[in-house]
């Protein structure tokens, strides 16, 4: 509940993007040949598109979409891997080092990437600290929150609010920080199919954001609550029921229109069957395309990246190409 954690939120410009799916922006967006080639691909898609708003809405709903992973940067990759595996019970799913680009990344979660939401951590050589911002946090359900809290305290994390806040379903939740300062909401349940169950972003206009994510992203509005006593409203959106799928939570704090995105958090990755059509649909609903659709240099995974009305970034990844990465 970000409304109770005043230190979470603040004001700053949008984050710079230094990696998309582990590939540096310097490789993706070189000023000459690569930029022209990528943008031309997007322009061809635009010229060939026959999408209207109605057909774009239908496409967004029928497309096979799933939240794949959240991407962010850390100052010590091995330390963060150790913290997440020991404190949160995550598993290291894969790890790769790209010395020629001076970065490494790792994927962690609670099950295979082809069926579970995960985190993608990026370490840039020589950078040991980031401004993590104060407009987001992640949600995890564990079978023993008290045990996790004790481990967080012992292994370099920080407890912000300890087992005193109640969410909308009456569950006791706890807020903690990892060693980099990223914030996690911990809730308790004996079993859950998707332990890493949400990303929460703060937005400046809730109705505007709901409209964007429903139309441009094809998400369903799963729940909405207003809490005038605490001066905030919150909605849950996603691609299926909240009890079995990862979801996006959006919070509006009364009177706050801008938040600090920092330079650590990058984006949410979402699967799609067609990045070109998805990009065109996003444009029709006033989304900003940050990276025109096309294949990534070197690995040929087709992606497109966009910004929501508040400047939060998402990347859509071709479903078939993503599965090839996991082979």
KOLNURO-213826 format. One record per residue (C-alpha): x, y, z; residue number from 1; residue in one letter. Coordinates in steps of 0.02 Angstrom, whole numbers. Example, Ala and Ser with C-alpha at 12.3 -4.5 7.8 and 13.67 -1.06 7.14 Angstrom:
2
> u/v/w/k/r
> 615/-225/390/1/A
> 684/-53/357/2/S
% end
This chain:
327
> u/v/w/k/r
> 0/0/0/1/X
> 106/143/-64/2/X
> -6/274/15/3/X
> 59/225/187/4/X
> 241/227/135/5/X
> 275/409/101/6/X
> 459/380/65/7/X
> 410/273/-86/8/X
> 353/415/-196/9/X
> 430/573/-267/10/X
> 462/674/-425/11/X
> 590/656/-566/12/X
> 604/634/-754/13/X
> 576/468/-844/14/X
> 712/336/-831/15/X
> 846/312/-963/16/X
> 841/142/-1046/17/X
> 1008/53/-1050/18/X
> 950/-124/-1081/19/X
> 803/-203/-1173/20/X
> 797/-391/-1140/21/X
> 979/-386/-1092/22/X
> 1036/-298/-1252/23/X
> 1109/-125/-1233/24/X
> 1021/24/-1309/25/X
> 1187/76/-1385/26/X
> 1175/-82/-1490/27/X
> 989/-60/-1527/28/X
> 988/125/-1564/29/X
> 1150/171/-1649/30/X
> 1134/340/-1732/31/X
> 1164/279/-1908/32/X
> 1128/111/-1988/33/X
> 1046/13/-1846/34/X
> 923/150/-1800/35/X
> 871/175/-1979/36/X
> 848/-10/-2008/37/X
> 743/-37/-1853/38/X
> 634/116/-1884/39/X
> 609/66/-2066/40/X
> 541/-101/-2010/41/X
> 416/-11/-1901/42/X
> 372/110/-2041/43/X
> 337/-34/-2161/44/X
> 222/-111/-2031/45/X
> 133/56/-2013/46/X
> 109/77/-2200/47/X
> 41/-99/-2217/48/X
> -74/-86/-2066/49/X
> -261/-81/-2091/50/X
> -300/-69/-1907/51/X
> -444/39/-1852/52/X
> -483/72/-1669/53/X
> -614/-66/-1672/54/X
> -497/-193/-1753/55/X
> -357/-140/-1636/56/X
> -469/-172/-1486/57/X
> -514/-344/-1554/58/X
> -331/-383/-1587/59/X
> -276/-333/-1412/60/X
> -408/-449/-1337/61/X
> -378/-601/-1447/62/X
> -187/-589/-1446/63/X
> -102/-720/-1337/64/X
> -29/-606/-1205/65/X
> 56/-648/-1041/66/X
> 163/-548/-921/67/X
> 337/-625/-942/68/X
> 456/-534/-826/69/X
> 502/-370/-743/70/X
> 671/-297/-790/71/X
> 781/-191/-676/72/X
> 963/-152/-637/73/X
> 1062/-200/-483/74/X
> 1232/-152/-414/75/X
> 1294/-327/-370/76/X
> 1217/-469/-469/77/X
> 1283/-614/-364/78/X
> 1233/-528/-202/79/X
> 1056/-498/-266/80/X
> 1040/-677/-329/81/X
> 1094/-741/-158/82/X
> 971/-624/-70/83/X
> 822/-674/-178/84/X
> 856/-860/-168/85/X
> 888/-861/20/86/X
> 760/-732/78/87/X
> 619/-752/-49/88/X
> 647/-933/-101/89/X
> 668/-890/-285/90/X
> 764/-1003/-404/91/X
> 902/-947/-522/92/X
> 831/-995/-693/93/X
> 971/-935/-806/94/X
> 1119/-817/-805/95/X
> 1227/-746/-943/96/X
> 1379/-633/-954/97/X
> 1408/-520/-1104/98/X
> 1586/-454/-1077/99/X
> 1596/-367/-1246/100/X
> 1447/-261/-1194/101/X
> 1506/-250/-1013/102/X
> 1350/-318/-929/103/X
> 1277/-477/-855/104/X
> 1099/-527/-820/105/X
> 1003/-662/-728/106/X
> 824/-725/-726/107/X
> 747/-781/-561/108/X
> 574/-840/-511/109/X
> 469/-981/-442/110/X
> 451/-1089/-596/111/X
> 497/-1105/-781/112/X
> 498/-945/-882/113/X
> 377/-1016/-1010/114/X
> 239/-1024/-879/115/X
> 288/-908/-734/116/X
> 318/-722/-709/117/X
> 501/-688/-667/118/X
> 625/-549/-633/119/X
> 768/-507/-751/120/X
> 914/-427/-660/121/X
> 1047/-330/-755/122/X
> 1219/-285/-691/123/X
> 1318/-155/-789/124/X
> 1505/-170/-761/125/X
> 1569/-37/-643/126/X
> 1398/29/-588/127/X
> 1361/-21/-409/128/X
> 1218/96/-365/129/X
> 1055/154/-443/130/X
> 915/271/-398/131/X
> 774/145/-384/132/X
> 642/281/-385/133/X
> 490/284/-273/134/X
> 342/245/-383/135/X
> 338/56/-388/136/X
> 354/-106/-293/137/X
> 336/-293/-323/138/X
> 218/-415/-237/139/X
> 265/-591/-177/140/X
> 161/-721/-86/141/X
> 259/-836/31/142/X
> 210/-978/147/143/X
> 304/-902/295/144/X
> 322/-712/293/145/X
> 394/-704/470/146/X
> 537/-817/417/147/X
> 568/-712/262/148/X
> 569/-552/365/149/X
> 701/-623/482/150/X
> 807/-675/334/151/X
> 789/-503/254/152/X
> 851/-422/415/153/X
> 998/-542/427/154/X
> 1056/-533/247/155/X
> 1067/-349/206/156/X
> 887/-301/171/157/X
> 773/-183/264/158/X
> 598/-200/338/159/X
> 489/-47/306/160/X
> 322/-101/379/161/X
> 313/-264/474/162/X
> 150/-365/468/163/X
> 32/-224/511/164/X
> -50/-170/349/165/X
> -206/-253/281/166/X
> -240/-267/96/167/X
> -414/-264/20/168/X
> -441/-448/58/169/X
> -398/-430/242/170/X
> -228/-514/230/171/X
> -83/-454/336/172/X
> 60/-393/228/173/X
> 238/-334/257/174/X
> 348/-216/157/175/X
> 535/-246/138/176/X
> 680/-181/34/177/X
> 815/-282/-51/178/X
> 998/-224/-40/179/X
> 975/-108/-190/180/X
> 821/-27/-114/181/X
> 688/-109/-223/182/X
> 529/-132/-123/183/X
> 429/-292/-103/184/X
> 257/-320/-30/185/X
> 255/-490/57/186/X
> 91/-579/90/187/X
> 63/-753/161/188/X
> -29/-905/91/189/X
> -1/-1092/106/190/X
> 6/-1116/-83/191/X
> -9/-1006/-236/192/X
> 17/-1044/-421/193/X
> 105/-878/-452/194/X
> 207/-820/-300/195/X
> 280/-669/-392/196/X
> 106/-602/-421/197/X
> 110/-416/-457/198/X
> 201/-258/-505/199/X
> 127/-100/-431/200/X
> 153/68/-518/201/X
> 96/239/-460/202/X
> 6/346/-589/203/X
> -54/525/-600/204/X
> -227/495/-675/205/X
> -308/328/-637/206/X
> -450/336/-765/207/X
> -327/383/-902/208/X
> -215/237/-857/209/X
> -359/113/-847/210/X
> -417/167/-1020/211/X
> -242/148/-1091/212/X
> -204/-24/-1020/213/X
> -375/-93/-1065/214/X
> -371/-31/-1244/215/X
> -187/-29/-1294/216/X
> -132/-180/-1191/217/X
> -293/-280/-1196/218/X
> -292/-303/-1007/219/X
> -449/-339/-906/220/X
> -497/-227/-761/221/X
> -503/-354/-619/222/X
> -540/-243/-470/223/X
> -552/-62/-416/224/X
> -558/16/-244/225/X
> -560/193/-177/226/X
> -493/231/-4/227/X
> -535/413/39/228/X
> -481/387/219/229/X
> -303/359/160/230/X
> -319/470/6/231/X
> -282/343/-129/232/X
> -368/235/-260/233/X
> -306/72/-335/234/X
> -349/-44/-478/235/X
> -291/-216/-532/236/X
> -273/-262/-716/237/X
> -211/-418/-802/238/X
> -232/-560/-925/239/X
> -330/-678/-815/240/X
> -392/-703/-637/241/X
> -281/-627/-504/242/X
> -271/-788/-403/243/X
> -185/-882/-544/244/X
> -96/-748/-647/245/X
> 27/-606/-620/246/X
> -58/-436/-624/247/X
> -22/-251/-640/248/X
> -82/-142/-497/249/X
> -99/46/-522/250/X
> -112/168/-377/251/X
> -167/349/-380/252/X
> -124/452/-227/253/X
> -241/600/-214/254/X
> -161/757/-286/255/X
> 2/674/-341/256/X
> 30/675/-528/257/X
> 217/640/-552/258/X
> 330/506/-476/259/X
> 516/471/-472/260/X
> 554/327/-591/261/X
> 739/330/-552/262/X
> 865/245/-666/263/X
> 856/67/-598/264/X
> 687/-2/-649/265/X
> 669/-33/-836/266/X
> 505/-115/-888/267/X
> 381/-257/-889/268/X
> 396/-380/-1033/269/X
> 235/-449/-1109/270/X
> 216/-586/-1239/271/X
> 125/-555/-1404/272/X
> 96/-651/-1565/273/X
> 136/-499/-1674/274/X
> 244/-354/-1616/275/X
> 206/-253/-1774/276/X
> 18/-260/-1753/277/X
> 35/-231/-1566/278/X
> 138/-74/-1596/279/X
> 9/-6/-1717/280/X
> -131/-38/-1593/281/X
> -35/53/-1457/282/X
> -11/204/-1572/283/X
> -198/211/-1606/284/X
> -230/231/-1420/285/X
> -102/370/-1397/286/X
> 39/261/-1332/287/X
> 217/319/-1366/288/X
> 324/192/-1459/289/X
> 497/201/-1379/290/X
> 568/66/-1494/291/X
> 490/26/-1662/292/X
> 450/-159/-1688/293/X
> 585/-270/-1760/294/X
> 717/-401/-1718/295/X
> 851/-369/-1588/296/X
> 1028/-367/-1659/297/X
> 1120/-527/-1621/298/X
> 977/-633/-1555/299/X
> 838/-589/-1680/300/X
> 700/-588/-1549/301/X
> 566/-470/-1614/302/X
> 510/-337/-1490/303/X
> 430/-167/-1478/304/X
> 437/-49/-1328/305/X
> 313/85/-1275/306/X
> 277/212/-1139/307/X
> 113/228/-1046/308/X
> 38/401/-1009/309/X
> 148/418/-853/310/X
> 309/366/-941/311/X
> 317/188/-872/312/X
> 395/75/-1003/313/X
> 337/-95/-1064/314/X
> 412/-207/-1198/315/X
> 312/-330/-1302/316/X
> 407/-487/-1353/317/X
> 363/-608/-1493/318/X
> 297/-766/-1411/319/X
> 384/-888/-1529/320/X
> 550/-796/-1519/321/X
> 541/-791/-1329/322/X
> 519/-980/-1319/323/X
> 668/-1002/-1436/324/X
> 774/-903/-1313/325/X
> 733/-1033/-1180/326/X
> 787/-1183/-1285/327/X
% end
